[in-house]
Amino acid sequence: MSETFFSGQEIIEIKENQLDDLKVAATKAPLKRARFCLHHNLTDQVHEMIIAFCQESYIRPHRHTNKSESFHIIEGKLAVIFFDDEGNVTRRIKMGIVGSDSIFFYRLSSNLWHTVVPLSDFVIIHETTTGPFIKEESEFAPWSPAVDDPKGIERFLVEMLTP
């Protein structure tokens, strides 16, 4: 099953059952996340996505060149964590849905190292970022564990989430 879906429609509507389908797709995906792209292709100037993360999804710390991004929480809880160039945590933003007394929206306009950590069984966000998607404009943090290092990821997550 694919973890990235494109509508191709001019008018896109999202219903709750589609969020449930996205969560199912995330549970079956190797990286434990799935996205419904609201943009039409990778060359679009604006990329909008509804993304579902399972709690065990690991998003390797990274940074983007010439990009901005914003998240709006639809369901669940999430931490956005920022780092300096040596991998030290510089800021944590705990996010939740409107009414949860947490931050429900954030925007990043620079190339800071960052990651997101799901804090609930599932997290669903609406992400907006600038396009087009150019893989070389994203860089993984050299001090962070690779996605195929489960023991390193486990240690890293504990360190990141400990104030």
Chimera marker file (.cmm) of the C-alpha trace (Angstrom):
<marker_set name="trace">
<marker id="1" x="0.000" y="0.000" z="0.000" r="1" g="1" b="0" radius="0.5"/>
<marker id="2" x="1.316" y="3.444" z="-0.886" r="1" g="1" b="0" radius="0.5"/>
<marker id="3" x="1.830" y="6.008" z="1.859" r="1" g="1" b="0" radius="0.5"/>
<marker id="4" x="1.444" y="9.057" z="-0.403" r="1" g="1" b="0" radius="0.5"/>
<marker id="5" x="-1.868" y="9.874" z="-2.061" r="1" g="1" b="0" radius="0.5"/>
<marker id="6" x="-2.699" y="12.586" z="-4.599" r="1" g="1" b="0" radius="0.5"/>
<marker id="7" x="-6.273" y="13.602" z="-5.397" r="1" g="1" b="0" radius="0.5"/>
<marker id="8" x="-5.805" y="15.277" z="-8.745" r="1" g="1" b="0" radius="0.5"/>
<marker id="9" x="-9.086" y="17.132" z="-8.225" r="1" g="1" b="0" radius="0.5"/>
<marker id="10" x="-9.551" y="20.891" z="-8.565" r="1" g="1" b="0" radius="0.5"/>
<marker id="11" x="-11.707" y="21.034" z="-5.438" r="1" g="1" b="0" radius="0.5"/>
<marker id="12" x="-10.593" y="18.779" z="-2.606" r="1" g="1" b="0" radius="0.5"/>
<marker id="13" x="-12.787" y="17.964" z="0.366" r="1" g="1" b="0" radius="0.5"/>
<marker id="14" x="-11.616" y="15.959" z="3.366" r="1" g="1" b="0" radius="0.5"/>
<marker id="15" x="-14.022" y="13.976" z="5.527" r="1" g="1" b="0" radius="0.5"/>
<marker id="16" x="-13.380" y="12.255" z="8.832" r="1" g="1" b="0" radius="0.5"/>
<marker id="17" x="-13.465" y="8.771" z="7.278" r="1" g="1" b="0" radius="0.5"/>
<marker id="18" x="-10.558" y="9.821" z="5.009" r="1" g="1" b="0" radius="0.5"/>
<marker id="19" x="-8.535" y="10.620" z="8.134" r="1" g="1" b="0" radius="0.5"/>
<marker id="20" x="-9.310" y="7.113" z="9.406" r="1" g="1" b="0" radius="0.5"/>
<marker id="21" x="-8.127" y="5.672" z="6.064" r="1" g="1" b="0" radius="0.5"/>
<marker id="22" x="-4.931" y="7.709" z="6.342" r="1" g="1" b="0" radius="0.5"/>
<marker id="23" x="-4.275" y="6.326" z="9.836" r="1" g="1" b="0" radius="0.5"/>
<marker id="24" x="-4.732" y="2.775" z="8.526" r="1" g="1" b="0" radius="0.5"/>
<marker id="25" x="-2.292" y="3.509" z="5.699" r="1" g="1" b="0" radius="0.5"/>
<marker id="26" x="0.209" y="4.908" z="8.239" r="1" g="1" b="0" radius="0.5"/>
<marker id="27" x="0.056" y="1.732" z="10.340" r="1" g="1" b="0" radius="0.5"/>
<marker id="28" x="0.920" y="-0.322" z="7.244" r="1" g="1" b="0" radius="0.5"/>
<marker id="29" x="3.658" y="1.997" z="5.941" r="1" g="1" b="0" radius="0.5"/>
<marker id="30" x="7.322" y="1.155" z="6.672" r="1" g="1" b="0" radius="0.5"/>
<marker id="31" x="7.971" y="4.612" z="8.186" r="1" g="1" b="0" radius="0.5"/>
<marker id="32" x="4.622" y="4.587" z="10.061" r="1" g="1" b="0" radius="0.5"/>
<marker id="33" x="3.262" y="7.701" z="8.364" r="1" g="1" b="0" radius="0.5"/>
<marker id="34" x="1.063" y="8.480" z="5.385" r="1" g="1" b="0" radius="0.5"/>
<marker id="35" x="0.118" y="11.685" z="3.570" r="1" g="1" b="0" radius="0.5"/>
<marker id="36" x="-2.698" y="12.958" z="1.425" r="1" g="1" b="0" radius="0.5"/>
<marker id="37" x="-1.231" y="15.626" z="-0.863" r="1" g="1" b="0" radius="0.5"/>
<marker id="38" x="-3.511" y="18.553" z="-1.610" r="1" g="1" b="0" radius="0.5"/>
<marker id="39" x="-1.108" y="19.922" z="-4.228" r="1" g="1" b="0" radius="0.5"/>
<marker id="40" x="-1.107" y="18.323" z="-7.683" r="1" g="1" b="0" radius="0.5"/>
<marker id="41" x="2.572" y="17.479" z="-8.177" r="1" g="1" b="0" radius="0.5"/>
<marker id="42" x="6.065" y="17.976" z="-6.784" r="1" g="1" b="0" radius="0.5"/>
<marker id="43" x="6.676" y="21.097" z="-8.909" r="1" g="1" b="0" radius="0.5"/>
<marker id="44" x="3.785" y="23.108" z="-7.395" r="1" g="1" b="0" radius="0.5"/>
<marker id="45" x="4.859" y="26.326" z="-5.653" r="1" g="1" b="0" radius="0.5"/>
<marker id="46" x="2.831" y="25.517" z="-2.523" r="1" g="1" b="0" radius="0.5"/>
<marker id="47" x="2.646" y="22.041" z="-1.013" r="1" g="1" b="0" radius="0.5"/>
<marker id="48" x="-0.178" y="21.229" z="1.370" r="1" g="1" b="0" radius="0.5"/>
<marker id="49" x="-0.572" y="17.822" z="2.961" r="1" g="1" b="0" radius="0.5"/>
<marker id="50" x="-2.691" y="16.067" z="5.533" r="1" g="1" b="0" radius="0.5"/>
<marker id="51" x="-0.227" y="13.739" z="7.270" r="1" g="1" b="0" radius="0.5"/>
<marker id="52" x="-0.961" y="10.936" z="9.723" r="1" g="1" b="0" radius="0.5"/>
<marker id="53" x="1.833" y="9.716" z="12.006" r="1" g="1" b="0" radius="0.5"/>
<marker id="54" x="1.731" y="6.638" z="14.215" r="1" g="1" b="0" radius="0.5"/>
<marker id="55" x="3.342" y="7.172" z="17.604" r="1" g="1" b="0" radius="0.5"/>
<marker id="56" x="6.269" y="4.932" z="16.636" r="1" g="1" b="0" radius="0.5"/>
<marker id="57" x="7.085" y="7.025" z="13.551" r="1" g="1" b="0" radius="0.5"/>
<marker id="58" x="10.617" y="8.458" z="13.607" r="1" g="1" b="0" radius="0.5"/>
<marker id="59" x="11.238" y="11.632" z="11.646" r="1" g="1" b="0" radius="0.5"/>
<marker id="60" x="14.997" y="12.047" z="11.445" r="1" g="1" b="0" radius="0.5"/>
<marker id="61" x="16.122" y="15.561" z="12.402" r="1" g="1" b="0" radius="0.5"/>
<marker id="62" x="16.629" y="17.644" z="9.290" r="1" g="1" b="0" radius="0.5"/>
<marker id="63" x="16.696" y="21.138" z="7.901" r="1" g="1" b="0" radius="0.5"/>
<marker id="64" x="15.524" y="22.706" z="4.665" r="1" g="1" b="0" radius="0.5"/>
<marker id="65" x="17.187" y="25.276" z="2.441" r="1" g="1" b="0" radius="0.5"/>
<marker id="66" x="14.953" y="28.027" z="1.044" r="1" g="1" b="0" radius="0.5"/>
<marker id="67" x="11.789" y="26.644" z="2.654" r="1" g="1" b="0" radius="0.5"/>
<marker id="68" x="9.211" y="27.581" z="5.205" r="1" g="1" b="0" radius="0.5"/>
<marker id="69" x="6.767" y="25.172" z="6.774" r="1" g="1" b="0" radius="0.5"/>
<marker id="70" x="3.767" y="25.320" z="9.040" r="1" g="1" b="0" radius="0.5"/>
<marker id="71" x="1.756" y="22.719" z="10.941" r="1" g="1" b="0" radius="0.5"/>
<marker id="72" x="-1.800" y="22.857" z="12.187" r="1" g="1" b="0" radius="0.5"/>
<marker id="73" x="-2.817" y="19.981" z="14.472" r="1" g="1" b="0" radius="0.5"/>
<marker id="74" x="-6.008" y="18.185" z="13.477" r="1" g="1" b="0" radius="0.5"/>
<marker id="75" x="-5.790" y="15.242" z="15.896" r="1" g="1" b="0" radius="0.5"/>
<marker id="76" x="-3.422" y="14.102" z="18.635" r="1" g="1" b="0" radius="0.5"/>
<marker id="77" x="-0.322" y="15.521" z="20.279" r="1" g="1" b="0" radius="0.5"/>
<marker id="78" x="3.076" y="16.277" z="18.813" r="1" g="1" b="0" radius="0.5"/>
<marker id="79" x="6.396" y="17.778" z="19.890" r="1" g="1" b="0" radius="0.5"/>
<marker id="80" x="8.434" y="19.896" z="17.492" r="1" g="1" b="0" radius="0.5"/>
<marker id="81" x="12.048" y="19.888" z="18.646" r="1" g="1" b="0" radius="0.5"/>
<marker id="82" x="14.797" y="22.252" z="17.468" r="1" g="1" b="0" radius="0.5"/>
<marker id="83" x="18.560" y="21.700" z="17.689" r="1" g="1" b="0" radius="0.5"/>
<marker id="84" x="21.796" y="23.603" z="17.308" r="1" g="1" b="0" radius="0.5"/>
<marker id="85" x="24.508" y="22.438" z="14.905" r="1" g="1" b="0" radius="0.5"/>
<marker id="86" x="25.946" y="20.037" z="17.504" r="1" g="1" b="0" radius="0.5"/>
<marker id="87" x="22.609" y="18.320" z="18.150" r="1" g="1" b="0" radius="0.5"/>
<marker id="88" x="21.753" y="20.008" z="21.446" r="1" g="1" b="0" radius="0.5"/>
<marker id="89" x="18.047" y="20.674" z="21.964" r="1" g="1" b="0" radius="0.5"/>
<marker id="90" x="17.397" y="24.424" z="21.837" r="1" g="1" b="0" radius="0.5"/>
<marker id="91" x="13.596" y="24.482" z="21.989" r="1" g="1" b="0" radius="0.5"/>
<marker id="92" x="10.587" y="22.186" z="22.359" r="1" g="1" b="0" radius="0.5"/>
<marker id="93" x="7.080" y="23.064" z="21.228" r="1" g="1" b="0" radius="0.5"/>
<marker id="94" x="4.352" y="20.747" z="22.495" r="1" g="1" b="0" radius="0.5"/>
<marker id="95" x="1.363" y="20.854" z="20.175" r="1" g="1" b="0" radius="0.5"/>
<marker id="96" x="-2.239" y="19.665" z="20.449" r="1" g="1" b="0" radius="0.5"/>
<marker id="97" x="-5.658" y="20.351" z="19.014" r="1" g="1" b="0" radius="0.5"/>
<marker id="98" x="-7.561" y="23.595" z="19.501" r="1" g="1" b="0" radius="0.5"/>
<marker id="99" x="-9.112" y="23.556" z="22.971" r="1" g="1" b="0" radius="0.5"/>
<marker id="100" x="-6.341" y="21.424" z="24.486" r="1" g="1" b="0" radius="0.5"/>
<marker id="101" x="-4.536" y="24.456" z="25.918" r="1" g="1" b="0" radius="0.5"/>
<marker id="102" x="-1.513" y="23.554" z="23.767" r="1" g="1" b="0" radius="0.5"/>
<marker id="103" x="0.026" y="25.260" z="20.759" r="1" g="1" b="0" radius="0.5"/>
<marker id="104" x="-2.081" y="24.187" z="17.767" r="1" g="1" b="0" radius="0.5"/>
<marker id="105" x="-0.187" y="26.001" z="15.002" r="1" g="1" b="0" radius="0.5"/>
<marker id="106" x="3.460" y="26.695" z="14.318" r="1" g="1" b="0" radius="0.5"/>
<marker id="107" x="5.481" y="28.114" z="11.431" r="1" g="1" b="0" radius="0.5"/>
<marker id="108" x="9.219" y="27.848" z="10.745" r="1" g="1" b="0" radius="0.5"/>
<marker id="109" x="10.808" y="30.339" z="8.355" r="1" g="1" b="0" radius="0.5"/>
<marker id="110" x="14.483" y="29.399" z="8.584" r="1" g="1" b="0" radius="0.5"/>
<marker id="111" x="16.786" y="26.431" z="8.111" r="1" g="1" b="0" radius="0.5"/>
<marker id="112" x="16.951" y="25.289" z="11.754" r="1" g="1" b="0" radius="0.5"/>
<marker id="113" x="17.553" y="21.625" z="12.534" r="1" g="1" b="0" radius="0.5"/>
<marker id="114" x="14.239" y="20.161" z="13.669" r="1" g="1" b="0" radius="0.5"/>
<marker id="115" x="12.137" y="17.052" z="14.034" r="1" g="1" b="0" radius="0.5"/>
<marker id="116" x="8.631" y="16.119" z="15.099" r="1" g="1" b="0" radius="0.5"/>
<marker id="117" x="7.814" y="13.447" z="17.675" r="1" g="1" b="0" radius="0.5"/>
<marker id="118" x="4.288" y="12.020" z="17.905" r="1" g="1" b="0" radius="0.5"/>
<marker id="119" x="3.128" y="12.005" z="21.543" r="1" g="1" b="0" radius="0.5"/>
<marker id="120" x="-0.171" y="10.162" z="21.044" r="1" g="1" b="0" radius="0.5"/>
<marker id="121" x="-1.151" y="6.917" z="19.300" r="1" g="1" b="0" radius="0.5"/>
<marker id="122" x="-1.856" y="8.933" z="16.148" r="1" g="1" b="0" radius="0.5"/>
<marker id="123" x="-1.192" y="12.511" z="15.136" r="1" g="1" b="0" radius="0.5"/>
<marker id="124" x="-2.768" y="14.154" z="12.115" r="1" g="1" b="0" radius="0.5"/>
<marker id="125" x="-1.469" y="17.492" z="10.888" r="1" g="1" b="0" radius="0.5"/>
<marker id="126" x="-2.120" y="19.878" z="8.032" r="1" g="1" b="0" radius="0.5"/>
<marker id="127" x="1.320" y="20.896" z="6.749" r="1" g="1" b="0" radius="0.5"/>
<marker id="128" x="2.013" y="23.707" z="4.325" r="1" g="1" b="0" radius="0.5"/>
<marker id="129" x="5.437" y="24.249" z="2.830" r="1" g="1" b="0" radius="0.5"/>
<marker id="130" x="6.957" y="25.969" z="-0.137" r="1" g="1" b="0" radius="0.5"/>
<marker id="131" x="7.544" y="24.044" z="-3.339" r="1" g="1" b="0" radius="0.5"/>
<marker id="132" x="8.755" y="22.726" z="-5.567" r="1" g="1" b="0" radius="0.5"/>
<marker id="133" x="10.074" y="19.654" z="-3.754" r="1" g="1" b="0" radius="0.5"/>
<marker id="134" x="13.793" y="19.300" z="-4.409" r="1" g="1" b="0" radius="0.5"/>
<marker id="135" x="15.324" y="16.458" z="-2.418" r="1" g="1" b="0" radius="0.5"/>
<marker id="136" x="18.739" y="18.159" z="-2.281" r="1" g="1" b="0" radius="0.5"/>
<marker id="137" x="17.220" y="21.106" z="-0.360" r="1" g="1" b="0" radius="0.5"/>
<marker id="138" x="16.719" y="18.858" z="2.673" r="1" g="1" b="0" radius="0.5"/>
<marker id="139" x="19.621" y="17.677" z="4.802" r="1" g="1" b="0" radius="0.5"/>
<marker id="140" x="19.564" y="15.065" z="7.566" r="1" g="1" b="0" radius="0.5"/>
<marker id="141" x="21.414" y="15.906" z="10.765" r="1" g="1" b="0" radius="0.5"/>
<marker id="142" x="24.710" y="13.976" z="10.787" r="1" g="1" b="0" radius="0.5"/>
<marker id="143" x="24.513" y="13.597" z="14.600" r="1" g="1" b="0" radius="0.5"/>
<marker id="144" x="21.089" y="11.885" z="14.486" r="1" g="1" b="0" radius="0.5"/>
<marker id="145" x="20.435" y="8.151" z="14.171" r="1" g="1" b="0" radius="0.5"/>
<marker id="146" x="19.470" y="6.809" z="10.757" r="1" g="1" b="0" radius="0.5"/>
<marker id="147" x="15.996" y="5.325" z="10.281" r="1" g="1" b="0" radius="0.5"/>
<marker id="148" x="17.468" y="1.788" z="10.297" r="1" g="1" b="0" radius="0.5"/>
<marker id="149" x="18.996" y="2.140" z="13.801" r="1" g="1" b="0" radius="0.5"/>
<marker id="150" x="16.170" y="1.235" z="16.234" r="1" g="1" b="0" radius="0.5"/>
<marker id="151" x="18.351" y="1.179" z="19.374" r="1" g="1" b="0" radius="0.5"/>
<marker id="152" x="19.913" y="4.528" z="18.486" r="1" g="1" b="0" radius="0.5"/>
<marker id="153" x="16.466" y="5.985" z="17.784" r="1" g="1" b="0" radius="0.5"/>
<marker id="154" x="15.144" y="4.775" z="21.133" r="1" g="1" b="0" radius="0.5"/>
<marker id="155" x="18.045" y="6.397" z="23.052" r="1" g="1" b="0" radius="0.5"/>
<marker id="156" x="17.796" y="9.566" z="20.967" r="1" g="1" b="0" radius="0.5"/>
<marker id="157" x="14.044" y="9.950" z="21.606" r="1" g="1" b="0" radius="0.5"/>
<marker id="158" x="14.528" y="9.617" z="25.364" r="1" g="1" b="0" radius="0.5"/>
<marker id="159" x="17.265" y="12.270" z="25.294" r="1" g="1" b="0" radius="0.5"/>
<marker id="160" x="15.219" y="14.635" z="23.103" r="1" g="1" b="0" radius="0.5"/>
<marker id="161" x="12.098" y="14.451" z="25.234" r="1" g="1" b="0" radius="0.5"/>
<marker id="162" x="13.851" y="14.802" z="28.587" r="1" g="1" b="0" radius="0.5"/>
<marker id="163" x="13.873" y="18.476" z="29.650" r="1" g="1" b="0" radius="0.5"/>
<link id1="1" id2="2" r="1" g="1" b="0" radius="0.2"/>
<link id1="2" id2="3" r="1" g="1" b="0" radius="0.2"/>
<link id1="3" id2="4" r="1" g="1" b="0" radius="0.2"/>
<link id1="4" id2="5" r="1" g="1" b="0" radius="0.2"/>
<link id1="5" id2="6" r="1" g="1" b="0" radius="0.2"/>
<link id1="6" id2="7" r="1" g="1" b="0" radius="0.2"/>
<link id1="7" id2="8" r="1" g="1" b="0" radius="0.2"/>
<link id1="8" id2="9" r="1" g="1" b="0" radius="0.2"/>
<link id1="9" id2="10" r="1" g="1" b="0" radius="0.2"/>
<link id1="10" id2="11" r="1" g="1" b="0" radius="0.2"/>
<link id1="11" id2="12" r="1" g="1" b="0" radius="0.2"/>
<link id1="12" id2="13" r="1" g="1" b="0" radius="0.2"/>
<link id1="13" id2="14" r="1" g="1" b="0" radius="0.2"/>
<link id1="14" id2="15" r="1" g="1" b="0" radius="0.2"/>
<link id1="15" id2="16" r="1" g="1" b="0" radius="0.2"/>
<link id1="16" id2="17" r="1" g="1" b="0" radius="0.2"/>
<link id1="17" id2="18" r="1" g="1" b="0" radius="0.2"/>
<link id1="18" id2="19" r="1" g="1" b="0" radius="0.2"/>
<link id1="19" id2="20" r="1" g="1" b="0" radius="0.2"/>
<link id1="20" id2="21" r="1" g="1" b="0" radius="0.2"/>
<link id1="21" id2="22" r="1" g="1" b="0" radius="0.2"/>
<link id1="22" id2="23" r="1" g="1" b="0" radius="0.2"/>
<link id1="23" id2="24" r="1" g="1" b="0" radius="0.2"/>
<link id1="24" id2="25" r="1" g="1" b="0" radius="0.2"/>
<link id1="25" id2="26" r="1" g="1" b="0" radius="0.2"/>
<link id1="26" id2="27" r="1" g="1" b="0" radius="0.2"/>
<link id1="27" id2="28" r="1" g="1" b="0" radius="0.2"/>
<link id1="28" id2="29" r="1" g="1" b="0" radius="0.2"/>
<link id1="29" id2="30" r="1" g="1" b="0" radius="0.2"/>
<link id1="30" id2="31" r="1" g="1" b="0" radius="0.2"/>
<link id1="31" id2="32" r="1" g="1" b="0" radius="0.2"/>
<link id1="32" id2="33" r="1" g="1" b="0" radius="0.2"/>
<link id1="33" id2="34" r="1" g="1" b="0" radius="0.2"/>
<link id1="34" id2="35" r="1" g="1" b="0" radius="0.2"/>
<link id1="35" id2="36" r="1" g="1" b="0" radius="0.2"/>
<link id1="36" id2="37" r="1" g="1" b="0" radius="0.2"/>
<link id1="37" id2="38" r="1" g="1" b="0" radius="0.2"/>
<link id1="38" id2="39" r="1" g="1" b="0" radius="0.2"/>
<link id1="39" id2="40" r="1" g="1" b="0" radius="0.2"/>
<link id1="40" id2="41" r="1" g="1" b="0" radius="0.2"/>
<link id1="41" id2="42" r="1" g="1" b="0" radius="0.2"/>
<link id1="42" id2="43" r="1" g="1" b="0" radius="0.2"/>
<link id1="43" id2="44" r="1" g="1" b="0" radius="0.2"/>
<link id1="44" id2="45" r="1" g="1" b="0" radius="0.2"/>
<link id1="45" id2="46" r="1" g="1" b="0" radius="0.2"/>
<link id1="46" id2="47" r="1" g="1" b="0" radius="0.2"/>
<link id1="47" id2="48" r="1" g="1" b="0" radius="0.2"/>
<link id1="48" id2="49" r="1" g="1" b="0" radius="0.2"/>
<link id1="49" id2="50" r="1" g="1" b="0" radius="0.2"/>
<link id1="50" id2="51" r="1" g="1" b="0" radius="0.2"/>
<link id1="51" id2="52" r="1" g="1" b="0" radius="0.2"/>
<link id1="52" id2="53" r="1" g="1" b="0" radius="0.2"/>
<link id1="53" id2="54" r="1" g="1" b="0" radius="0.2"/>
<link id1="54" id2="55" r="1" g="1" b="0" radius="0.2"/>
<link id1="55" id2="56" r="1" g="1" b="0" radius="0.2"/>
<link id1="56" id2="57" r="1" g="1" b="0" radius="0.2"/>
<link id1="57" id2="58" r="1" g="1" b="0" radius="0.2"/>
<link id1="58" id2="59" r="1" g="1" b="0" radius="0.2"/>
<link id1="59" id2="60" r="1" g="1" b="0" radius="0.2"/>
<link id1="60" id2="61" r="1" g="1" b="0" radius="0.2"/>
<link id1="61" id2="62" r="1" g="1" b="0" radius="0.2"/>
<link id1="62" id2="63" r="1" g="1" b="0" radius="0.2"/>
<link id1="63" id2="64" r="1" g="1" b="0" radius="0.2"/>
<link id1="64" id2="65" r="1" g="1" b="0" radius="0.2"/>
<link id1="65" id2="66" r="1" g="1" b="0" radius="0.2"/>
<link id1="66" id2="67" r="1" g="1" b="0" radius="0.2"/>
<link id1="67" id2="68" r="1" g="1" b="0" radius="0.2"/>
<link id1="68" id2="69" r="1" g="1" b="0" radius="0.2"/>
<link id1="69" id2="70" r="1" g="1" b="0" radius="0.2"/>
<link id1="70" id2="71" r="1" g="1" b="0" radius="0.2"/>
<link id1="71" id2="72" r="1" g="1" b="0" radius="0.2"/>
<link id1="72" id2="73" r="1" g="1" b="0" radius="0.2"/>
<link id1="73" id2="74" r="1" g="1" b="0" radius="0.2"/>
<link id1="74" id2="75" r="1" g="1" b="0" radius="0.2"/>
<link id1="75" id2="76" r="1" g="1" b="0" radius="0.2"/>
<link id1="76" id2="77" r="1" g="1" b="0" radius="0.2"/>
<link id1="77" id2="78" r="1" g="1" b="0" radius="0.2"/>
<link id1="78" id2="79" r="1" g="1" b="0" radius="0.2"/>
<link id1="79" id2="80" r="1" g="1" b="0" radius="0.2"/>
<link id1="80" id2="81" r="1" g="1" b="0" radius="0.2"/>
<link id1="81" id2="82" r="1" g="1" b="0" radius="0.2"/>
<link id1="82" id2="83" r="1" g="1" b="0" radius="0.2"/>
<link id1="83" id2="84" r="1" g="1" b="0" radius="0.2"/>
<link id1="84" id2="85" r="1" g="1" b="0" radius="0.2"/>
<link id1="85" id2="86" r="1" g="1" b="0" radius="0.2"/>
<link id1="86" id2="87" r="1" g="1" b="0" radius="0.2"/>
<link id1="87" id2="88" r="1" g="1" b="0" radius="0.2"/>
<link id1="88" id2="89" r="1" g="1" b="0" radius="0.2"/>
<link id1="89" id2="90" r="1" g="1" b="0" radius="0.2"/>
<link id1="90" id2="91" r="1" g="1" b="0" radius="0.2"/>
<link id1="91" id2="92" r="1" g="1" b="0" radius="0.2"/>
<link id1="92" id2="93" r="1" g="1" b="0" radius="0.2"/>
<link id1="93" id2="94" r="1" g="1" b="0" radius="0.2"/>
<link id1="94" id2="95" r="1" g="1" b="0" radius="0.2"/>
<link id1="95" id2="96" r="1" g="1" b="0" radius="0.2"/>
<link id1="96" id2="97" r="1" g="1" b="0" radius="0.2"/>
<link id1="97" id2="98" r="1" g="1" b="0" radius="0.2"/>
<link id1="98" id2="99" r="1" g="1" b="0" radius="0.2"/>
<link id1="99" id2="100" r="1" g="1" b="0" radius="0.2"/>
<link id1="100" id2="101" r="1" g="1" b="0" radius="0.2"/>
<link id1="101" id2="102" r="1" g="1" b="0" radius="0.2"/>
<link id1="102" id2="103" r="1" g="1" b="0" radius="0.2"/>
<link id1="103" id2="104" r="1" g="1" b="0" radius="0.2"/>
<link id1="104" id2="105" r="1" g="1" b="0" radius="0.2"/>
<link id1="105" id2="106" r="1" g="1" b="0" radius="0.2"/>
<link id1="106" id2="107" r="1" g="1" b="0" radius="0.2"/>
<link id1="107" id2="108" r="1" g="1" b="0" radius="0.2"/>
<link id1="108" id2="109" r="1" g="1" b="0" radius="0.2"/>
<link id1="109" id2="110" r="1" g="1" b="0" radius="0.2"/>
<link id1="110" id2="111" r="1" g="1" b="0" radius="0.2"/>
<link id1="111" id2="112" r="1" g="1" b="0" radius="0.2"/>
<link id1="112" id2="113" r="1" g="1" b="0" radius="0.2"/>
<link id1="113" id2="114" r="1" g="1" b="0" radius="0.2"/>
<link id1="114" id2="115" r="1" g="1" b="0" radius="0.2"/>
<link id1="115" id2="116" r="1" g="1" b="0" radius="0.2"/>
<link id1="116" id2="117" r="1" g="1" b="0" radius="0.2"/>
<link id1="117" id2="118" r="1" g="1" b="0" radius="0.2"/>
<link id1="118" id2="119" r="1" g="1" b="0" radius="0.2"/>
<link id1="119" id2="120" r="1" g="1" b="0" radius="0.2"/>
<link id1="120" id2="121" r="1" g="1" b="0" radius="0.2"/>
<link id1="121" id2="122" r="1" g="1" b="0" radius="0.2"/>
<link id1="122" id2="123" r="1" g="1" b="0" radius="0.2"/>
<link id1="123" id2="124" r="1" g="1" b="0" radius="0.2"/>
<link id1="124" id2="125" r="1" g="1" b="0" radius="0.2"/>
<link id1="125" id2="126" r="1" g="1" b="0" radius="0.2"/>
<link id1="126" id2="127" r="1" g="1" b="0" radius="0.2"/>
<link id1="127" id2="128" r="1" g="1" b="0" radius="0.2"/>
<link id1="128" id2="129" r="1" g="1" b="0" radius="0.2"/>
<link id1="129" id2="130" r="1" g="1" b="0" radius="0.2"/>
<link id1="130" id2="131" r="1" g="1" b="0" radius="0.2"/>
<link id1="131" id2="132" r="1" g="1" b="0" radius="0.2"/>
<link id1="132" id2="133" r="1" g="1" b="0" radius="0.2"/>
<link id1="133" id2="134" r="1" g="1" b="0" radius="0.2"/>
<link id1="134" id2="135" r="1" g="1" b="0" radius="0.2"/>
<link id1="135" id2="136" r="1" g="1" b="0" radius="0.2"/>
<link id1="136" id2="137" r="1" g="1" b="0" radius="0.2"/>
<link id1="137" id2="138" r="1" g="1" b="0" radius="0.2"/>
<link id1="138" id2="139" r="1" g="1" b="0" radius="0.2"/>
<link id1="139" id2="140" r="1" g="1" b="0" radius="0.2"/>
<link id1="140" id2="141" r="1" g="1" b="0" radius="0.2"/>
<link id1="141" id2="142" r="1" g="1" b="0" radius="0.2"/>
<link id1="142" id2="143" r="1" g="1" b="0" radius="0.2"/>
<link id1="143" id2="144" r="1" g="1" b="0" radius="0.2"/>
<link id1="144" id2="145" r="1" g="1" b="0" radius="0.2"/>
<link id1="145" id2="146" r="1" g="1" b="0" radius="0.2"/>
<link id1="146" id2="147" r="1" g="1" b="0" radius="0.2"/>
<link id1="147" id2="148" r="1" g="1" b="0" radius="0.2"/>
<link id1="148" id2="149" r="1" g="1" b="0" radius="0.2"/>
<link id1="149" id2="150" r="1" g="1" b="0" radius="0.2"/>
<link id1="150" id2="151" r="1" g="1" b="0" radius="0.2"/>
<link id1="151" id2="152" r="1" g="1" b="0" radius="0.2"/>
<link id1="152" id2="153" r="1" g="1" b="0" radius="0.2"/>
<link id1="153" id2="154" r="1" g="1" b="0" radius="0.2"/>
<link id1="154" id2="155" r="1" g="1" b="0" radius="0.2"/>
<link id1="155" id2="156" r="1" g="1" b="0" radius="0.2"/>
<link id1="156" id2="157" r="1" g="1" b="0" radius="0.2"/>
<link id1="157" id2="158" r="1" g="1" b="0" radius="0.2"/>
<link id1="158" id2="159" r="1" g="1" b="0" radius="0.2"/>
<link id1="159" id2="160" r="1" g="1" b="0" radius="0.2"/>
<link id1="160" id2="161" r="1" g="1" b="0" radius="0.2"/>
<link id1="161" id2="162" r="1" g="1" b="0" radius="0.2"/>
<link id1="162" id2="163" r="1" g="1" b="0" radius="0.2"/>
</marker_set>
